[in-house]
Amino acid sequence: RKEVEQDPGPFNVPEGATVAFNCTYSNSASQSFFWYRQDCRKEPKLLMSVYSSGNEDGRFTAQLNRASQYISLLIRDSKLSDSATYLCVVNMRTGGFKTIFGAGTRLFVKA
Amino acid sequence: DTEVTQTPKHLVMGMTNKKSLKCEQHMGHRAMYWYKQKAKKPPELMFVYSYEKLSINESVPSRFSPECPNSSLLNLHLHALQPEDSALYLCASSQDETGGTEAFFGQGTRLTVV
């Protein structure tokens, strides 16, 4: 089983739609959680951190469920510019400290 | 300044060449990382440096040799690479390696081995 799992998609949605991504992680010792966005041929960029209390930034809401070991990202009122790959990232201690990426979920927002 | 700077942006090298990738950050971060990313795949961790010491080597072949000359710089020395090593090499840094803070990525070096 992979340490961090995501549905690779692709998700094809119209502008204005609401779309949700989920990510599960296997190591209960995981410490911190993030969503990154990566555009084609570019580096990953931090979208938002994820907390148990939830985290909202404009149209984006992230949530962590430690009991079920999953994190989610909700995008409301999708824009064309939201088209990208969304990477679930988990920091965990397995001996040393590691940052593990999920496979990424591809989103295409269409006019 | 929240930048991680990588040079060169593109590199083409032969299988007998020796080259180096460079990474620099001036955010005072004490953890620095090398990742390898193949097309349509997520970044894969290669090395972690914490306080200028190598703390994680993810069983990377010895033809990749990391070096951390000081807290702001991270190098990746390349020697006798194979065509399958062609990929985007990403450098990242974070405040420390306790796991609580996000990593900032450089723009990457796109490496082609011929």
Interface residues (C-beta under 8 A of the other chain):
Chain A: Q31 S32 F34 R41 K42 E43 P44 K45 L46 S49 L87 V89 N91 M92 R93 G95 G96 F97 K98 T99 I100 F101 G102 A103 G104
Chain B: Y33 K41 P42 P43 E44 L45 V48 S50 S55 I56 L88 L90 A92 S94 E97 T98 G99 G100 T101 E102 A103 F104 F105 G106 Q107 G108 R110
